[in-house]
Amino acid sequence: MAILKVIEVLANSEKSWEDATRKAVSQASKSVKNIRSVYVNEQSASVEDGDVKEFRVNVKITFEIK
């Protein structure tokens, strides 16, 4: 039986929500091992002068505890 844990991570990107999600997983994987999945819980963006400047995601990362 596997024991899984979930953490919540916030990340941002100037490119896209997908890039922000990749950054969240990449950064989390530096200290968390055995990542199994990522769930995008929320997406938002900051706007400046009528243009999107930053994409933001709130993700839940699931990993196995060994």
Short mmCIF file of the C-alpha atoms (twelve columns), coordinates in Angstrom:
data_MODEL
# 
_entry.id   MODEL 
# 
loop_
_atom_site.group_PDB 
_atom_site.id 
_atom_site.type_symbol 
_atom_site.label_atom_id 
_atom_site.label_alt_id 
_atom_site.label_comp_id 
_atom_site.label_asym_id 
_atom_site.label_seq_id 
_atom_site.Cartn_x 
_atom_site.Cartn_y 
_atom_site.Cartn_z 
_atom_site.pdbx_PDB_model_num 
ATOM 1  C CA . MET A 1  0.000  0.000  0.000   1 
ATOM 2  C CA . ALA A 2  1.348  3.433  -0.947  1 
ATOM 3  C CA . ILE A 3  1.049  6.419  1.342   1 
ATOM 4  C CA . LEU A 4  0.579  9.676  -0.565  1 
ATOM 5  C CA . LYS A 5  0.847  13.252 0.623   1 
ATOM 6  C CA . VAL A 6  -0.414 16.445 -1.029  1 
ATOM 7  C CA . ILE A 7  1.187  19.879 -0.829  1 
ATOM 8  C CA . GLU A 8  -0.100 23.138 -2.253  1 
ATOM 9  C CA . VAL A 9  2.288  25.263 -4.319  1 
ATOM 10 C CA . LEU A 10 1.923  28.693 -5.929  1 
ATOM 11 C CA . ALA A 11 3.932  29.537 -9.053  1 
ATOM 12 C CA . ASN A 12 4.031  32.154 -11.789 1 
ATOM 13 C CA . SER A 13 5.310  32.616 -15.327 1 
ATOM 14 C CA . GLU A 14 5.436  35.362 -17.916 1 
ATOM 15 C CA . LYS A 15 4.754  32.778 -20.680 1 
ATOM 16 C CA . SER A 16 1.700  30.653 -19.766 1 
ATOM 17 C CA . TRP A 17 -0.194 28.695 -17.133 1 
ATOM 18 C CA . GLU A 18 1.446  25.534 -18.441 1 
ATOM 19 C CA . ASP A 19 4.893  27.037 -17.900 1 
ATOM 20 C CA . ALA A 20 3.914  28.130 -14.389 1 
ATOM 21 C CA . THR A 21 2.761  24.564 -13.665 1 
ATOM 22 C CA . ARG A 22 6.060  23.154 -14.936 1 
ATOM 23 C CA . LYS A 23 7.956  25.625 -12.760 1 
ATOM 24 C CA . ALA A 24 5.945  24.580 -9.694  1 
ATOM 25 C CA . VAL A 25 6.745  20.895 -10.266 1 
ATOM 26 C CA . SER A 26 10.391 21.608 -11.076 1 
ATOM 27 C CA . GLN A 27 10.911 23.684 -7.950  1 
ATOM 28 C CA . ALA A 28 9.040  21.222 -5.710  1 
ATOM 29 C CA . SER A 29 11.054 18.291 -7.077  1 
ATOM 30 C CA . LYS A 30 14.232 19.871 -5.683  1 
ATOM 31 C CA . SER A 31 13.112 19.000 -2.155  1 
ATOM 32 C CA . VAL A 32 10.238 16.537 -2.666  1 
ATOM 33 C CA . LYS A 33 10.894 13.111 -4.160  1 
ATOM 34 C CA . ASN A 34 8.508  10.594 -5.763  1 
ATOM 35 C CA . ILE A 35 6.095  13.169 -7.232  1 
ATOM 36 C CA . ARG A 36 3.180  11.295 -8.771  1 
ATOM 37 C CA . SER A 37 0.838  13.994 -10.083 1 
ATOM 38 C CA . VAL A 38 -0.043 17.663 -10.183 1 
ATOM 39 C CA . TYR A 39 -3.562 19.093 -10.054 1 
ATOM 40 C CA . VAL A 40 -4.123 22.675 -11.175 1 
ATOM 41 C CA . ASN A 41 -6.454 24.021 -8.528  1 
ATOM 42 C CA . GLU A 42 -6.686 27.645 -9.646  1 
ATOM 43 C CA . GLN A 43 -5.446 29.902 -12.436 1 
ATOM 44 C CA . SER A 44 -5.175 33.678 -12.489 1 
ATOM 45 C CA . ALA A 45 -3.245 36.385 -14.280 1 
ATOM 46 C CA . SER A 46 -2.040 39.883 -13.520 1 
ATOM 47 C CA . VAL A 47 -2.824 42.606 -16.043 1 
ATOM 48 C CA . GLU A 48 -0.901 45.796 -16.678 1 
ATOM 49 C CA . ASP A 49 -1.890 48.450 -19.216 1 
ATOM 50 C CA . GLY A 50 -4.468 46.138 -20.775 1 
ATOM 51 C CA . ASP A 51 -1.998 43.273 -21.307 1 
ATOM 52 C CA . VAL A 52 -1.446 40.051 -19.376 1 
ATOM 53 C CA . LYS A 53 1.911  40.350 -17.622 1 
ATOM 54 C CA . GLU A 54 2.022  37.222 -15.467 1 
ATOM 55 C CA . PHE A 55 0.231  33.881 -15.337 1 
ATOM 56 C CA . ARG A 56 -0.293 32.367 -11.889 1 
ATOM 57 C CA . VAL A 57 -1.270 28.875 -10.778 1 
ATOM 58 C CA . ASN A 58 -2.171 27.300 -7.484  1 
ATOM 59 C CA . VAL A 59 -1.403 23.584 -7.788  1 
ATOM 60 C CA . LYS A 60 -1.657 20.512 -5.592  1 
ATOM 61 C CA . ILE A 61 1.306  18.173 -5.928  1 
ATOM 62 C CA . THR A 62 0.913  14.562 -4.862  1 
ATOM 63 C CA . PHE A 63 3.907  12.479 -3.891  1 
ATOM 64 C CA . GLU A 64 4.558  9.084  -2.342  1 
ATOM 65 C CA . ILE A 65 6.091  8.754  1.097   1 
ATOM 66 C CA . LYS A 66 8.446  5.772  1.316   1 
# 
